[in-house]
Amino acid sequence: MPSIVTVLYNLVGITLLSFLIGNDVALNVNVPKAVNAGSEFDVEVILKKGNLSGFARLQQDLPMGLTAQLVESSLGDFSFDEQKLRFVWLRLPEGKEMRLVYRVKVDERLKGSFTLKGTFAYVDNNERKTAEFQTSTISINPSTRIDPNLIVDINEFQTIIPPQAPVGFVASNVRCIRQTPIPSGAENDYLVKLLVNKGNAQKFAKIEEDVPEGFTAEAIETKDAVFTFKDQKVKFLWMNLPAEPRFVVSYKLIAPDGKGNITVSLKGTFSYLVGEATRVIDIIQKDIDLTNIDPAALDGLISSTFSTEGANIISGFTPYSEGGIDIPIEYKKIEDKPKRKAKPEFDMEPFMLMPEKGVYYRVQIAAGHKPIDIKRYFTRYNIKYDVRTEKHEGWYKYSIGSFKEYKEARDFRILIWNSTRINDAFVTAYNNGTRITVQEALMITSQKWYR
């Protein structure tokens, strides 16, 4: 609604704040002085970056009740999740100045005032630097269109949290459909196509199919997944799912030499992460053509394949209850209670990760909110390496190995996938003991990224 934004700006004016980040780096942030509940407004950020050219990330925290969408990114990767919006550049574009714009929607129930806090992280002369900034106060004019009893101060709204829908309900629109295998042209070879409707799934997903004895498999379309074929199992593994809501992957089944008219019967699952729980659903086979299917027919196909049968939830730490009913949202105020220091069930001190000098990589194999018996727990996963843990962002994170080269860590990660029961291990990066992103580590060390 650009017209609403324009009118609002004309009425209340703009506040311009300048923040000096470094000798040649500065941020100018433009925000309105006041906004109306239920309306939208734009936040404009002008980055005077000087000679910066490497990795950079701008992040701002939005109070609950505000949502954001992209308007202009200056070639940055934009995301908004868990009240954090981010612009990320693996390499900043050319030019001395960049303009970023995002649009904020204000919940109609709000009143009061708030500020937007943020950080700008960048790499300068192979050194990672971070600068914090904050906008001036923005006032919210309460809505006149809703019951005054429903209006809440934005600061009080931060302690009012709606209960989360059950995992089954959140994940109910995730599907994986297999097209009935068709001959690929070669004798007794078959083409297998799989449609994924990812719903709310974003990370750590896997397709796993059992291949008939004697057949081998080769990847055709992976959609950036890691493809493996081992022990008569085909696997597509994603650390991050593709951006599109639906996509198709495919592989070729190669028949044993000298054998003809072999009946192909496949059975597979699609697993993905919801919160801390891994959910597993059966892949459903249909006599369809996924090459040129009509979008309307595709919607009907996906809706018709919903079934809770065969769906499981697997979690090493926090189990979730099954469910798929639509429940009314209730708002409950969190009462202030004295915090009690929880006594760990296990002594984690001997297993804590110690910092190393410089940039290095490790392979994370698990994470959870509660400490575990490391020796006993990872034995069942066939992990024979020294497991260390660290407290990071409220989690116990467990990792193995230490590598100066990213390629060595990548190869070790694949070894873990193929030699243990852990299929979602991934590479993490550190600089003098502090966690950084892999992209930052690659930029600092001028190393190459390998898939």
Secondary structure, DSSP 8 states (H G I E B T S, - for coil): -HHHHHHHHHHH-EEEEEEE-SSS-EEEEEEESEEETT-EEEEEEEEE-TT--S-EEEEEE--TTEEEEEEE-TT-EEEEETTEEEEEESS--SSSEEEEEEEEEE-TTEEEEE--EEEEEEEETTEEEEEEEE---EEEE--SSS-GGG-EEHHHHTTEE-----HHHHTTT-EEEEE--EE-SSTT-EEEEEEEE-TT--EEEEEEEE--TT-EEEEEE-TT-EEEEETTEEEEEEEE--SSSEEEEEEEEE--TT--S-----EEEEEEEETTEEEEEE-EEES--SSS--HHHHHHHHHHT---TT-EEE-SS--------------EE-----------SS--GGGB----SSEEEEEEEEEESS---HHHHHHTTT--S--EEEEETTEEEEEEEEESSHHHHHHHHHHHHHHSS----EEEEEETTEEE-HHHHHHHHT-----
